[in-house]
Amino acid sequence: MKSLLVQFFTWWNGATWGTRFFTWRKGEFVGNDEFGNSYYRERGGKKRWVIYKDLAEASQIPSGWHGWMHHRVDTPPSEVAYTPRSWQQSHRPNATGTPGAYRPKGSILTPEHRPKVSGDYEAWSPDS
């Protein structure tokens, strides 16, 4: 019952009922990626979409599927033997708001102090 309510009221968990209905009615399954996301295209049309396995995070689309989703290539990676280029990196989850987030020197969340630089502000005082 909980999963039914989650699908009905949220868009960030998998797919909404509208997306599921559109997929059932006009969608053609193309393939899955290594994260378990499912890719579809419209029969006889140009629309392409993804139904995420868990939370909807666009950075979780692998590079081969990203090219297909954005119409840079016509054949999906499931129909060809796609190998990523040497400069393409694998997915790293967004660490914002977690203990693994980047915190530069001088951040209020780090004990380190930012080094002084020449452009630092000095308050004006009438005595100087």
Salt bridges, closest charged atoms under 4 A:
GLU28 OE1 - ARG41 NE 3.56
GLU79 OE2 - ARG41 NH2 3.34
ASP120 OD1 - ARG114 NH2 3.06
